[in-house]
Amino acid sequence: MPLMFMIAGFCWSCKDYATYIRKKFLRIVIPYMAFNILDMFPRFLLSSLVRRPRSFGESVVKLLLYGGEYWFLYTLFVIFLIYPLIFRLAGSSRRNMAVFCALSFVISFHGVRISAFNIGSAAHYMFFFHLGVCVKYFAGGKWPQIKIPAFMFPVMIGLWLVLLFVVKGSWMF
């Protein structure tokens, strides 16, 4: 999953927020709803044949508030909603982008325990999404004015791996 969010960040661009959200809604939310609705009926009607049966009401609540079975699409859409605002706040400054990268890394490691609207998952995977955006700008040479040392991104990834194996003892993703 981290790689998926990093690739999504690498491919991210937003020029006009209204057009951007409309496109993301059509490409992510509509398939998300369709597949989750298709998933609801076997869980409810054929509950003896599925691994995790749920009532229809539980499925609707999970679909709308917690991401359903396709939580990663829900989380990606939440990130797509939030990230243009963060990017605009960071401006085109490498320093601000690096600060946000460090902040999102800390939030990703320590976690946000808000499950409604997948805010916790979005906060968790925002680091990888932002890292993808940073790699795109770094690799493309599109960074403005100030420079970030080339070793910063490998150091961040190395630190993340050390924290995964040494501190946590296993993959936390």
Contacts in CASP RR format, 6 or more apart in sequence:
PFRMAT RR
TARGET T0000
AUTHOR 0000-0000-0000
METHOD contacts of the structure
MODEL  1
MPLMFMIAGFCWSCKDYATYIRKKFLRIVIPYMAFNILDMFPRFLLSSLV
RRPRSFGESVVKLLLYGGEYWFLYTLFVIFLIYPLIFRLAGSSRRNMAVF
CALSFVISFHGVRISAFNIGSAAHYMFFFHLGVCVKYFAGGKWPQIKIPA
FMFPVMIGLWLVLLFVVKGSWMF
1 72 0 8 1.000
1 125 0 8 1.000
1 173 0 8 1.000
2 125 0 8 1.000
2 128 0 8 1.000
2 173 0 8 1.000
3 128 0 8 1.000
4 72 0 8 1.000
5 76 0 8 1.000
5 79 0 8 1.000
5 125 0 8 1.000
5 128 0 8 1.000
5 129 0 8 1.000
6 128 0 8 1.000
6 129 0 8 1.000
6 131 0 8 1.000
6 132 0 8 1.000
6 135 0 8 1.000
7 132 0 8 1.000
8 76 0 8 1.000
8 79 0 8 1.000
8 129 0 8 1.000
8 132 0 8 1.000
9 128 0 8 1.000
9 129 0 8 1.000
9 130 0 8 1.000
9 131 0 8 1.000
9 132 0 8 1.000
9 133 0 8 1.000
9 136 0 8 1.000
10 132 0 8 1.000
10 133 0 8 1.000
10 135 0 8 1.000
10 136 0 8 1.000
11 136 0 8 1.000
12 80 0 8 1.000
12 83 0 8 1.000
12 129 0 8 1.000
12 132 0 8 1.000
12 133 0 8 1.000
12 136 0 8 1.000
14 20 0 8 1.000
14 83 0 8 1.000
14 84 0 8 1.000
14 87 0 8 1.000
17 84 0 8 1.000
20 80 0 8 1.000
20 84 0 8 1.000
21 80 0 8 1.000
21 81 0 8 1.000
24 77 0 8 1.000
24 80 0 8 1.000
24 81 0 8 1.000
25 77 0 8 1.000
28 73 0 8 1.000
28 76 0 8 1.000
28 77 0 8 1.000
28 80 0 8 1.000
29 73 0 8 1.000
29 77 0 8 1.000
31 73 0 8 1.000
32 67 0 8 1.000
32 70 0 8 1.000
32 73 0 8 1.000
32 74 0 8 1.000
32 77 0 8 1.000
33 63 0 8 1.000
35 69 0 8 1.000
35 70 0 8 1.000
36 59 0 8 1.000
36 63 0 8 1.000
36 67 0 8 1.000
36 68 0 8 1.000
36 69 0 8 1.000
36 70 0 8 1.000
37 63 0 8 1.000
39 59 0 8 1.000
39 68 0 8 1.000
39 69 0 8 1.000
39 70 0 8 1.000
40 54 0 8 1.000
40 56 0 8 1.000
40 59 0 8 1.000
40 60 0 8 1.000
40 63 0 8 1.000
42 49 0 8 1.000
42 50 0 8 1.000
43 50 0 8 1.000
43 52 0 8 1.000
43 53 0 8 1.000
43 54 0 8 1.000
43 59 0 8 1.000
44 53 0 8 1.000
44 54 0 8 1.000
44 55 0 8 1.000
44 56 0 8 1.000
44 59 0 8 1.000
47 53 0 8 1.000
47 54 0 8 1.000
54 62 0 8 1.000
59 68 0 8 1.000
62 68 0 8 1.000
65 116 0 8 1.000
65 117 0 8 1.000
66 74 0 8 1.000
66 115 0 8 1.000
66 116 0 8 1.000
66 118 0 8 1.000
67 73 0 8 1.000
67 74 0 8 1.000
67 75 0 8 1.000
67 118 0 8 1.000
68 74 0 8 1.000
71 118 0 8 1.000
71 121 0 8 1.000
74 118 0 8 1.000
75 118 0 8 1.000
75 121 0 8 1.000
75 122 0 8 1.000
75 125 0 8 1.000
78 117 0 8 1.000
78 118 0 8 1.000
78 119 0 8 1.000
78 121 0 8 1.000
78 122 0 8 1.000
79 122 0 8 1.000
79 125 0 8 1.000
79 126 0 8 1.000
79 129 0 8 1.000
82 122 0 8 1.000
82 126 0 8 1.000
83 126 0 8 1.000
83 129 0 8 1.000
83 130 0 8 1.000
83 133 0 8 1.000
86 100 0 8 1.000
86 130 0 8 1.000
87 133 0 8 1.000
89 96 0 8 1.000
90 96 0 8 1.000
90 97 0 8 1.000
90 99 0 8 1.000
90 100 0 8 1.000
91 97 0 8 1.000
92 144 0 8 1.000
92 145 0 8 1.000
93 144 0 8 1.000
93 145 0 8 1.000
93 146 0 8 1.000
94 143 0 8 1.000
94 144 0 8 1.000
94 145 0 8 1.000
94 146 0 8 1.000
94 147 0 8 1.000
94 148 0 8 1.000
95 146 0 8 1.000
97 130 0 8 1.000
97 133 0 8 1.000
97 134 0 8 1.000
97 137 0 8 1.000
97 148 0 8 1.000
98 134 0 8 1.000
98 148 0 8 1.000
98 152 0 8 1.000
100 130 0 8 1.000
101 127 0 8 1.000
101 130 0 8 1.000
101 131 0 8 1.000
101 134 0 8 1.000
101 156 0 8 1.000
102 156 0 8 1.000
104 123 0 8 1.000
104 126 0 8 1.000
104 127 0 8 1.000
104 130 0 8 1.000
105 127 0 8 1.000
105 156 0 8 1.000
105 159 0 8 1.000
105 160 0 8 1.000
107 123 0 8 1.000
107 124 0 8 1.000
107 126 0 8 1.000
107 127 0 8 1.000
108 123 0 8 1.000
108 124 0 8 1.000
108 125 0 8 1.000
108 126 0 8 1.000
108 127 0 8 1.000
108 128 0 8 1.000
109 160 0 8 1.000
109 163 0 8 1.000
111 120 0 8 1.000
111 123 0 8 1.000
111 124 0 8 1.000
112 119 0 8 1.000
112 120 0 8 1.000
112 123 0 8 1.000
112 124 0 8 1.000
113 120 0 8 1.000
114 120 0 8 1.000
114 123 0 8 1.000
131 153 0 8 1.000
131 156 0 8 1.000
131 157 0 8 1.000
134 153 0 8 1.000
135 153 0 8 1.000
136 142 0 8 1.000
137 143 0 8 1.000
138 148 0 8 1.000
138 153 0 8 1.000
164 170 0 8 1.000
164 171 0 8 1.000
164 172 0 8 1.000
164 173 0 8 1.000
END
